[in-house]
Each structure stands twice: as structure tokens, then as C-alpha cells.
Amino acid sequence: MPKRGAGTTGAAEWMPRTSRGVPVNSLVNCADNSGAKVLRVIQVIGYRGRLRRRPAATVGDKLAVVVRKGPPEMKKQIFYAVLVRQRYPFRRPSGVRVSFEDNAAVLITPEGDVKGTDIHGPVAAEAAERWPRIANIASIII
């Protein structure tokens, strides 16, 4: 007879709590060269929050997005993305507060591979450490 909770795959990945600065329905820039320019956040994957509270994302979170500006074959299509920069300041365990110039995300496949081959601008260290494939092609990690 299996014990309670035996069906789980283990503890969730631990990540320090950072301020969630990008709520659902926000427009974010696309930081890669996949062709998309502007993305709209429609869901934060894995978000567990309070009833009637709007889901919000922080750097390193996986998002479901819709392409708002870009090539006609990509527009109005749903993709997955990872948030790599956020404007709202968040605190690192060292005590430093970090904020970026804009909100930006990188498009990924459902398996976690990056769609583009280059990332424009800096990438937050929290996103780079959680997504190694993004860290490999990032030019600047802050």
C-alpha cells in the first residue's frame, strides 16, 4: 500500500522569493531573434496564488504568451517564454536590489530549448541559473 504523497516526484525546486513585477496581461519585449517583438503575458506556468489575485511573474518564471507584434505567421499564436528582465526592483539574498530598464522575455519550446539563437541585452542571474540553455546564449548576465 503506497504512502500518502508517494505519487509526487519530489520537492519543488527551491528559489529565493523575489518580488513579482509582471502581472498577467502585461506587454513585454521579446529579447531574442525569433522574430517576435512584443509579447502579452496570458499565464504564469506553475503559479499558485490566492483566490482572485492576479497571477504575476518574476525573473526566471515560465510564461504562456501571445505574440502581439511580429511576423504574420507568429501573431496571435500562443508560445512559452521565460522572463529574463523586469522593471520592478527585486532583492537578492546579498541585499542588493536589482531592476532593469524594461520587461523582457525569451521564447522557448515546450521542452525548454530557446527558439532564437541570440539574446539582446542583459539576462538576470536568477533566470540564467534556472535555465542553463538561456545562460549558454546570453551575452551579459547580471
N, C-alpha and C positions, 0 to 999 in steps of 0.2 A: 504494500500500500504506500503510494507516494506521500511525502510530507507536503504540508501546505507551502505553496510558493515554489515547489520543485520545478514548475514549468518555466520559470523565469530564466533568462540567460546570464544573470549575474547583476552586480550593482551597476547603476548608471555611471557613465563617465563623469568624474568629478571635475568641475570647472569653477574657479572662483566667481563669486557673484559680481557681475558688472551691471551698471545701470543700463536699462533697456531704453534706447533712444529712438527707435524706428518702429512706430506702430503700423498695424495693418492699414492699407490704403495709401501709404506714403509712396512718393515717387523717389527713386534712387537712380543714380547714374550707373551705367554699365562700364566696369573698369577693364574689360578685356577687349580683344579684337575679333569677337564673334560676329560683329555686325550690328548688334543692338546698341541703342544709345541711351534710352530711358526705360526703366522698368517700374512697374507698380507692384507693390507687395500685396499678395492676396491671402497668404497664410504663413505662419511661422511653424515649421515642422517640429513636432515634439514639444510644443508649448503647453504647459499645464498651468492654468491660472485660475483666478477667482471668477465666479459666475458673473456674467455681464461685463467683465473687464475686457477691454480691447487687447488682443494679443499684441505683443511688441517684441522686437528683436534687438539683439546686441551683436557686437563683432564676433564672428565665428559661427553664428547660427545659420542653419539651413532654412531657406525660404522657398515658397512657391510664388512665382512671379509671372506677370504678363508683360510682354514687350509692348510699350506704348509708341516709341519712335524707333525706327529701324527699317530693314528691308521688308518689302510687302509680304514675303513668304514667312517671315518671323512674327509679324504683327498679329496681335490677338491670339497668340499661341501661349500655352502655359509651359513654363520651364522651371527647373530648380536652380537656385542660386545660393551663394554663400556671401554674407555681409562681411566686407573687408575693411570698411571705414564708416564711422558715424560721427556726426557733428556734436552730439550731446556728450559732455565730458564724462568719462568713466575713470574709476580709481583702480590702480594696480596694487598688488599686495605690498609693493615697496613704498607706497604712499604717494606716488606721482599721479597726477591727474592728466589724462590724455584726451585730446579732442582733435578732430580733423577738419579740413576745410569743407568737406561735403560728405554726403551719404553715398556709398558706392558698394556695388555687389559684383560678383563674378559668376557667370553662368556655368553650371556643371551638368553632367549627365546624371541619370538616376543612380548609376554605380559610383559616382563621385569623381569622375575624370573631368578636367577642365575643358570646356568647349573651344576656347580660344588658345592661341599659342603664346600670347604676351599679355602682361597686366600693366596698365598705365597707372602711374602714381604709387604711393606707399601702401603697404598692407600692414594691418595691426598684427603685433606679435601673437596675440591670442588666437586670431584666425589662422595664422601660419603654423602654430604649434598643433592646432586641432586638425588641420587639413594639410598634410605633407605635400600633396600634389600641387597645391596652390603655392606653398613655400618654395617649391623647386623652380617655378617660373616667375616668381616675384622678383622685381629688380631692387626694391627697397623694402625692408621690414623694419618697422618702428615699434 
